[in-house]
């Protein structure tokens, strides 16, 4: 959800989102993504949907799930020279089929990972700005360009922390971000 928020803030158009929860669809629609640009992967083949809506010309694909299947979607639909950005923490070992590997080579794709915690006391260029990613995010928050509070699905008291951790661990409810509030 944060990737969608940052892409919107950066002015990207034609953002297509694959999810598997009604709450995800509701959140991205609230961010300005049209219902037709969200695909619920519980309903069928997300890769075919992405090929159809993008005419097979995805130039930038963010993998935010940490699964082989999600990486395969991106590689399968990316245009020659496309970029696959790995964001999601891996659920298990990652393995590429030979055909996927060949597609990366033949289409001269760029596959790279990003990490969300670089902080430097001296400024450097990040996304065209002279700042590290923490300062970039802080500036977006200060300017009101992003609104992560919209992603909070649960606000719980500290004494209910075990409940909130259980929701995340056991997936007993739809959630996005669970916040512990101290009175």
C-alpha positions as CSV (number, residue, x, y, z in Angstrom):
1,X,0.0,0.0,0.0
2,X,2.9,2.4,0.8
3,X,4.4,1.7,-2.6
4,X,1.1,2.6,-4.3
5,X,1.0,5.8,-2.2
6,X,4.6,6.8,-3.1
7,X,4.0,6.0,-6.8
8,X,0.9,8.2,-6.8
9,X,2.7,11.0,-5.0
10,X,5.6,10.8,-7.5
11,X,3.1,11.3,-10.4
12,X,3.1,7.8,-11.9
13,X,0.1,6.9,-14.1
14,X,-1.3,3.6,-15.1
15,X,-0.7,1.9,-11.7
16,X,-2.1,-1.6,-11.6
17,X,-2.4,-3.4,-8.3
18,X,-2.8,-7.1,-7.5
19,X,-4.1,-8.1,-4.1
20,X,-6.0,-10.8,-2.4
21,X,-8.2,-9.1,0.1
22,X,-11.3,-6.9,-0.1
23,X,-9.7,-4.4,2.3
24,X,-6.7,-4.0,0.0
25,X,-9.1,-3.1,-2.9
26,X,-10.9,-0.6,-0.7
27,X,-7.7,1.1,0.4
28,X,-6.2,1.4,-3.1
29,X,-9.5,2.7,-4.5
30,X,-9.5,5.3,-1.7
31,X,-6.0,6.3,-2.9
32,X,-7.3,7.0,-6.3
33,X,-6.7,3.7,-8.1
34,X,-9.8,2.8,-10.2
35,X,-11.6,-0.4,-9.3
36,X,-10.7,-1.7,-12.8
37,X,-7.0,-1.3,-12.0
38,X,-7.1,-3.6,-9.0
39,X,-7.2,-7.4,-9.5
40,X,-8.2,-9.8,-6.8
41,X,-5.9,-12.8,-7.3
42,X,-8.4,-15.0,-5.6
43,X,-10.5,-14.7,-8.8
44,X,-8.1,-16.2,-11.3
45,X,-4.9,-15.7,-13.1
46,X,-3.3,-12.3,-12.1
47,X,-0.5,-12.6,-14.7
48,X,-3.0,-12.9,-17.5
49,X,-5.0,-9.9,-16.2
50,X,-1.8,-7.8,-15.9
51,X,-0.9,-8.7,-19.5
52,X,-4.3,-7.7,-20.7
53,X,-4.6,-4.3,-18.9
54,X,-1.0,-3.4,-19.7
55,X,-0.9,-4.7,-23.2
56,X,2.1,-6.8,-22.0
57,X,4.2,-3.6,-21.7
58,X,4.9,-3.3,-17.9
59,X,8.1,-1.2,-17.6
60,X,8.2,-1.1,-13.8
61,X,7.0,-3.9,-11.5
62,X,7.2,-3.8,-7.7
63,X,7.1,-7.2,-6.1
64,X,5.8,-6.6,-2.6
65,X,4.7,-10.1,-1.5
66,X,7.9,-12.0,-1.3
67,X,6.7,-15.0,-3.3
68,X,8.1,-16.8,-6.4
69,X,4.6,-16.5,-8.0
70,X,4.6,-12.7,-7.6
71,X,8.1,-12.4,-9.1
72,X,7.1,-14.7,-12.0
73,X,4.1,-12.4,-12.7
74,X,6.3,-9.4,-13.1
75,X,8.9,-11.1,-15.2
76,X,6.2,-12.7,-17.3
77,X,4.6,-9.4,-18.2
78,X,7.5,-7.0,-18.3
79,X,8.5,-5.3,-21.5
80,X,12.0,-5.8,-22.8
81,X,14.3,-3.7,-20.6
82,X,11.7,-3.7,-17.9
83,X,12.6,-3.3,-14.2
84,X,11.5,-5.6,-11.5
85,X,11.9,-4.1,-8.0
86,X,11.9,-6.6,-5.1
87,X,10.4,-5.1,-2.0
88,X,8.6,-8.0,-0.2
89,X,10.3,-10.0,2.5
90,X,10.7,-13.6,1.2
91,X,8.2,-16.1,2.6
92,X,10.6,-19.0,1.7
93,X,13.5,-19.8,-0.6
94,X,13.3,-18.2,-4.0
95,X,13.8,-20.3,-7.1
96,X,13.6,-19.4,-10.8
97,X,12.5,-21.8,-13.5
98,X,14.8,-21.9,-16.4
99,X,12.2,-20.2,-18.7
100,X,11.9,-17.3,-16.2
101,X,15.7,-16.9,-16.1
102,X,15.9,-17.0,-19.9
103,X,13.2,-14.3,-20.1
104,X,15.3,-12.1,-17.8
105,X,18.4,-12.5,-19.9
106,X,16.7,-12.3,-23.3
107,X,14.7,-9.2,-22.5
108,X,17.6,-7.6,-20.7
109,X,15.5,-6.9,-17.6
110,X,16.9,-5.3,-14.5
111,X,16.0,-7.1,-11.3
112,X,17.0,-5.3,-8.1
113,X,16.0,-5.2,-4.5
114,X,15.4,-2.2,-2.3
115,X,15.7,-1.8,1.4
116,X,13.8,0.7,3.4
117,X,16.2,1.9,6.0
118,X,19.1,3.9,4.7
119,X,19.9,6.9,6.8
120,X,22.9,9.1,6.2
121,X,23.8,12.2,8.1
122,X,25.3,13.7,4.9
123,X,22.8,14.2,2.1
124,X,23.0,12.2,-1.1
125,X,20.8,11.9,-4.1
126,X,17.7,9.7,-3.6
127,X,15.0,9.7,-6.2
128,X,16.3,13.0,-7.6
129,X,16.4,14.6,-4.2
130,X,19.5,15.4,-2.1
131,X,18.5,13.3,0.9
132,X,18.4,9.7,2.1
133,X,15.2,7.7,2.1
134,X,14.3,8.5,5.8
135,X,14.6,12.2,5.1
136,X,12.7,11.8,1.8
137,X,9.8,10.1,3.7
138,X,9.9,12.7,6.5
139,X,9.7,15.5,3.9
140,X,6.7,13.8,2.2
141,X,5.0,13.6,5.5
142,X,5.8,17.2,6.4
143,X,4.5,18.4,3.0
144,X,1.3,16.3,3.4
145,X,2.1,14.3,0.2
146,X,1.6,10.9,1.7
147,X,-0.9,9.8,4.4
148,X,0.2,6.5,6.0
149,X,-2.5,7.0,8.7
150,X,-5.0,5.9,6.1
151,X,-3.5,2.5,6.2
152,X,-4.2,2.0,9.9
153,X,-6.9,-0.7,10.2
154,X,-6.7,-1.2,14.0
155,X,-5.9,1.1,16.9
156,X,-5.6,-0.9,20.1
157,X,-4.7,-0.1,23.7
158,X,-1.3,-1.3,25.0
159,X,-3.0,-3.8,27.2
160,X,-4.5,-5.4,24.1
161,X,-1.1,-5.8,22.4
162,X,-1.4,-9.6,22.5
163,X,-4.7,-9.5,20.6
164,X,-3.1,-7.3,17.9
165,X,-0.1,-9.6,17.5
166,X,-2.4,-12.6,17.3
167,X,-4.4,-10.9,14.5
168,X,-1.1,-10.4,12.5
169,X,0.2,-13.9,13.3
170,X,-2.9,-15.9,12.8
171,X,-4.6,-13.7,10.2
172,X,-7.9,-13.9,12.0
173,X,-9.1,-10.6,10.6
174,X,-8.3,-8.4,7.6
175,X,-5.7,-5.8,8.6
176,X,-3.2,-3.5,7.1
177,X,-1.4,-1.7,9.9
178,X,-2.1,-2.3,13.6
179,X,-1.1,0.5,15.9
180,X,-0.8,0.3,19.7
181,X,-2.0,3.5,21.3
182,X,-0.7,4.6,24.7
183,X,-3.2,6.6,26.7
